[in-house]
Amino acid sequence: MEQQKKYFFAVDLGATSGRTIVGHIDDGRIELEEVTRFPNNLIVQGGHYYWDIHALYFEIIRGLKDVAKRGMEITSIGIDTWGVDFVCIGDDGAILRNPRAYRDPITFKAMDDYLKNVLPKKEVYQVTGIQFLNFNSIFQFYAMQREKNTALKHARKILFIPDALSWMLTGEEVCEYTIASTAQLLDPRTKELDDRLLASVGLTRTMFGRMVEPGTVIGHLTDEVQQLTGLGAIPVVAVAGHDTGSAVAAVPARNEKFAYLSSGTWSLMGIETRDAIISDLSYERNFTNEGGIEGTTRFLKNICGMWLYERCRLEWPEEVRRLSHPELQGSAMQVEPFRSIINPDDQLFAAPTSMIGAIQQYCRDTRQPVPETPAEICRCIFDSLALRYRQVFQWLQEFAPFRLETLHIIGGGSLNKYLNQFTANSTGAVVLAGPQECTALGNIMMQAKAAHAVSDIWQMREIIANSVELVKYEPQDKAAWDAAYERFLCLSPLS
């Protein structure tokens, strides 16, 4: 009689949508199957932005009901989400209002006010090694304190989003390391929340759950959840709760000598190191140190990724929007390369009324030919992103304690064959593209490690490498890209 497959259940939540996925490992390979997919709706009310935490809980329950009805044997459950946001829990064990979303306008001026009036910028960086973004948790707490927010005022416990959902399933209050590292409150050397930074925003360490590393069993489904779903006392595992942490855990590398590029709306380029890199140079170049699995640090930099392309696509006429991505991107390959170059991380592109207009204005201001057609604008974006990747890749090589042999491109952007080739050309590195489903793979692999189905990060990565087809891109056209890079450096600021 054939033995029933054992599945790991992953909850993968993004800022616009979420899904539940099951995966199983068999004969050194992993297979995934999507169970449910659903929107994550941002609620705008009273001038503030909120997440509907109960709707997300409902969707998790719905996914668990589905697998129970199908008779799947679930080994464990793991949850990953976006970073920085949190839930306040009251003395009575109830959620005190839906959690604020990081897009809430209350944070727009909070960072500058905090750094001016509370602690200086460099001092905060020297403790945390985290890049400065106005929506980091520390600045959210500061803004909420100043507005005398009642939920924060009466909070007994503060749980980051994946920890809050795990608590709703198990009743256990934890603070998972990778998600906590996004708050800009954690010291990566001690691997604990820093008391002085907490005090600076009116908080104490006791207001957070116990710190747990990825791969820790948090608890088991409560009796209530078991009755709702039809499942038994399934363990809930702390995976890398920050979705980027789960994604990097799934990089199918053969050794440590790699850089990664998580390519999507944002591009996250970095290396995996044993210790945090906190120095005057990393501060100057605005690199960040986020928690990784097995005690590693994800030393990385945020780069404005396919946001540029996505925003332009929304503005183009309907006949252009009807083109598939390969068709539109293929047309860009027919126009003159390097005709117009932009710095993708210029503030002009952060949130313009018109992205097309912003790109054209940048080119006018820098006395370059102005791209007019969708093909010209698309080519400008891809050329420029690849050149920015080269700049950050070279900086990473300066910081890395080893020679970078390979650049792994993961996430949805790994399907963009033109940008992948440009990235290889620009950086001079061998590029390996894939997998696309890296976040779910990393989530499930950490559950497998907790269940002793895999031994360590390298076995995890070996299984993933055996399970997905990677596409290899070799550098080409070195002289042309070297010349374009010299032009790019004249446009690009240090950070």
N, C-alpha and C positions, 0 to 999 in steps of 0.2 A: 504493500500500500504506500502510495506516494505521500511523503511528509508534507504537511501544510506549510506554506510559505509564511515567514514572519516579517511583518512590515514595521517600518518606522514612519511616524506621522509627523510631518513638518507643517508648521504654520508660518507663512512668509508674508509679512505685511509691509506694503510700501505706502507712500504718502498719498497715492491716488487709488490704489487697488490692493487687494489681498487675495491669497489663495491658500488652499490646503492641498497637500501633496503626500502621497505615500511612496516609499522606496523600499526595495529589498536588495540584499546582497547575495549573490549566488555565483559560486565558482570564480571568485576574484573579480566580479563585475557588479555594477550597480545599475538598477533600472528604476525609473521614476514614472509615476502616473498621477496626473492632476485629478483631484477629487472634486473640489469646488473652486469657483472664482467669483469675486464680488467686489463692488466699489467700496472705497473708504472715503466717505463723504465728509468734507470739511463743513462745519456748521458755522455760519456767520450770524451773530445775534448780539444786539446791544453794542455794536462797535468792536466786538471781540471775535476771535476765531477759536473754535473748539473741535476736538475729536469726539466722536460718539463711541465711548469705550464699551458701552453695553451692546451696541450693534456689532462690534468686533467680537465680543464674547459670544453673542448669538451665532455668528457665522462659524466660530470654532466649534460650538456645540453642533451646529448643522452638519459640519464636515465629519465630526465624530459619529453622529447618528448614521450617516451614510455608510461609513466603513463597517459599523456594527451590523447594519442591515445586510451588507454584502458578505458578512461572515469572515472578514479579514482579521487575522490574529495580529493585534497591535502590540509591539514590544514596548514602545515608549512614545512620548510626545515632546516636541521641542518648538520653541517660538522665537522668531527673529523679527525685528522691526527697524524702522528708522531710529535715529538717535535723538538725544537731548530732552525729549518731552517726558512728562511724569504725571502721576496721579497722587492726589492727597487723600489719605484715609483717616477717618475720625476715630474718636475714642470708642464709639459703638461698633466699629468694624465696618462702617459704611463708606462708600465713595462720596467725597465732598465735592459735588459738582463735576461735570465733564472736564477733562484736562484741557488746558490751553494748548493751542497748536503753535509751533515755532514761527509760523507766519504772522502771528498776532502783532498788530502795530505797536503794542506796548513796549516791544523790545527795540524799536528803531533808534531811540536815543539813549537807551539804558547803558549800553556798553561804554560809550564815550563819557557819560556821567559817572559811571562806576570808576573808570580808570582815572578820571580827573579828581574825584572826591573821596575815593575809598583806598584803593591800592594802585600803584603805578603798573603800567603795562608790562614792563620787563620783569618785575617782581613776580607777577602772576605767571608769566611764561616760564620763569626759572623753576617754579614749583611744579607746573603741570606739563610743560612742553606741548601745549595745545594751541593751535592757531586761533586767532581771534575772529569770531563770527558773532554778530549781534544777538543771534538767537541761542547761543550756548546756554546751558541750564543756569550757570552762575548769574548771567545777566537777566534771565527770566525771573529767578528768585529775587534779584535786586529790584526789578521793576514791580513785582507783585508786593514786595514789602513796602515800597514807597506808596503804592495805591491802597495799602491796608486791605489786601485781598483776604476775604473771610475764610476761604478754603485753606489757604496757607496758614493763616493765623490759628486755626483750630486743628491743624493736621497733627495726628499722633505719629503717622508713618508716611513717608514719601517713597513711592515706588516708580521706577522708570517703566515705560510702557510694556516691554516684554515681561518684566517682573510682575507688573500689576495683573496682566492676563494669566500668568502662572499662578499668582495668588488667588485669582478668581476660580481657578480649576482645583487648587490644592489646599488653600488656606494658609500656605507658608509664605512668609515675608523674607525675600532675599534681595541682594543687590549684586547682580551679575557683573563681572569685572569689565567685559568689553563695552557694555552699554554705559556703565558708570564712567568709563574713561572719556566719553564724549561730553561730559558735563562741564569740563574745565574746573573740576573740584578735586581731582584725584592726582596724587603724586605717584608716577609710575615706578619710582625707586622703592617706595614702601608698599606700593600696590594697595593703598588705602586712601580714603577721602581725607583731605587735609583739614585739620581742626581750625586753623587760622582762616582759611578761605570760607569754610562753613560759617564761622562766627561773623565774617564780614558781611554775610547776607542774612544773619539772624537765625542760623540753623545749628543743630548739634548732630554729632555722629549717631546718637541713639534714635534719631528720626528716620534713619535708613535701615534696611534689613541687613542681615549678616552677609559679608562679602563672600561670593562663591565664584569659582573658576569654571570655565566651560567644561562640560563633561560631568558635572556634579548632579546627582539626583536631588531635585528640590523636594519632592514629596509625591504623593499618589492622589489620584482623582478622589474628591470627596464623595461621600455617600450620595449627596444631592446630584452631582455631575454623573455619577454612575447610573442613577435612576433616569436622568434626562436622556442619556445616550444609549443605554443598554450595554455599556462596557463594564468591565471589572475594575479593580484597583490598579489601573495602569500608571506606571511612574511617569512623572513629568521631569524632563532633563533640562538643565541650564545649558543650552548650546551657546555659541557666540551670539548673544542677544542682539548685538548691533549687526545689521544686515551686511555691512561691508566686511565685518569680521568673519561672518560665515562665508562670504564670497571668497575672501583671500584664503581661508582654510581649504577651499576647493581648487586652488591653483594646481594644475597637474605637473608640478615641477619635479625634476629628478634629484636635485640637490639645492643647497641654499643660495647658489650663485645666480639669482634671477631677480628681475624687477617685474612688477605687475602693473597693468593698466586696466582698471575696472571701468569699462567704457559704456556710458549711457548718456542721459541728460547732463550729468556731471561726469567728468573723467577724474578718477582717483589714481594717481601714479605713485608708487612707493616701493619699498623693500621691506623684508621681514628681518628683524634683528633680535638679538637676545636681550639687549638693554636699550633703554630710551636714549636718543641722541638729543641732548639739550645743550646748546652752545650759543655764543653770540652770532655765529653764522647761520645756524638753523632758525634763530629768532629773526635775523635780518631777512632771510629768504621765506619766512612764514611757513615753515614746515610744521607738521603736527605729529604727535606720538600717541597713537591709540592702542588700546589693548588688543592682543591677539590670543590665539589658543596656545596651550602648553607653555605659558609664560613668555611668549614672544611679544614683541612690539611691532606694530605696523607704523613705520616711519613713512609718511606720505604727504602729498600736496594735492589740494583740490584744484582742478583746472576746469574752466568752463568748457563743457564737452559739446554733445549734439544739441544742446539748448539753442545754439545759434541757428542750426539747420532746422530744428523743429519749429522755432518761432517764424522763420522766413517762410517755411512751407505753409503755415497758416495764413500768411498774407498773400501768397501767389493766387492767381486766378484759378477758378475751378478746374479748367482744362489741364492746368499744371498739377494741381493736387490729385487729380485722377490718375496721374502717372504713378507707376510702382516706384519704390525706392531705387531698385536697380536701374530702371529706365531713366529716372531723373539724374541719378548719380553717374550713369553711363554717358549722358549728354555732356556732363561737366568735364569728362575726360577728353572731349573733342575741342575744347577751347584752350587758349594759350596758357601754359603754366606760369605761376608766379607773377602774373600780370598785376595783381593787387594782393597785398599782404596786410593782415591786421594782427594786433595782439589780442587774442581771444579773451584775455582776462582784464582788458581795459574796462574801467568803471562805466564807460559809455554803453557797454553791452549787458550790464547787470539787469536792468528792467526797463528797457526803452519802450516808448509808445509804439514805435515801428522798428523792428530789428533790421529790415532792409534799409530804412532811412539812416539808422545808426551806422551800419557798415559803409554806406555810401558817404556819409558825413566824415567818417574816419579817414576814408581814402582821399577825400577832398582836402582835409586838414593836413594830411601828410604828403600832398602833392603827387598822388598816384592816379593812374587811370581809374575811373569810377565804374565798378561793375554794374551792368544794367539788367541783363537777362538772368533768368533763374540758373542757367548753366554757368554763367560767369560768377554769380554770387556763390553758388555751390562750390565751384572750384576754389574760389578765394577762401572759403571756410575750411575746406579739407587741407589745402596747402598750409594754411596758417596754423591749424591745429597740430599738424605733423611737425611743424617747426617749433611750436611751443613744447611739444612732447620731447623734442631733442634737447631743448634748453633744460627742462626738468630732469631728463634722463642723465644728462651730463652732471648736473648738480648731485643727483643721487649717487653717481659713481664717485664723486669727491667724498661723500659721507660714508659710503659702504666700506666695511672692513674686508671686502673681497671683490674680485673682478666680476662684473656683471656679464654673464655669458648669453643670457636669453631674456627677451621681454615677452611675458605672457599677457595677451589681451583677453579679458574675460567679460561676460555680460552680453547684453544685446548688441553692443557695438562690435563685438567679435565677428558679426556677420557682414560687416561693411568691408568688402574685399579691397576697395580702392583706398580707403583710409588706412587699412592694415598695411598695404604695400607702401604707401607714402610714409608711414611710421617707420617701417624697416629702412627705407631709403634715407630718411632724415636722420634717424638715430645711428645708423650703421650697425644696428643689432639684428640678430636673427629673431624674427617675431613668430610666435606660435599662438594662433587664434583659437579660442574655445576653452572651456565650454560656455554656452549661453546661459544654462541653468545653474550657475555656480552657487548662488545663495542657497537654494534648496539642497544642492549636493553637500555643501558644507554643513548645513543644519543636520541633515540625516547622518552624515559621517560622524559628527560629534555624539549623536545618540548611539551610533554603533560602537564608538569607543567606550561610552559609559556602560554598554552591555557586554563589553569585552569581545565584541565581534571583530574589532581591529585593535592593533596594539598601540600605534602612534601616528603622528602626522604624516610620516613618509609612507606608511602602508596605506593610509587614507588616500594620499595623492597617487600612489601607484594604482590603486583600484580605479580611481577616477580616470587616470590616463588610459587604462585598459578599456574603459567603458565609453569613451567619447572619441570622435574623430577630430584630431587637431589639424589645422591647415598651416603650413609653413610658408613664411615669406622671407626671401633673402634680399639683402640690400642691393639696390641698383642705382645707376645715374649719380654717382657720388659727386662729381664736379658740379653738376647743376644744383644739387641740394646744398652743397657747401657755399656756393655763391648766394643762393637764396637766404641761407641762414645769416650771412653777413648783413644782408639787408634787414632781416628780421631783428637782429640785435640793435639796430639803430632805432627801432620802433619800441622795443620791449623794455619796461622798467625792470629793476632788479628782482622784485618779488612777483 
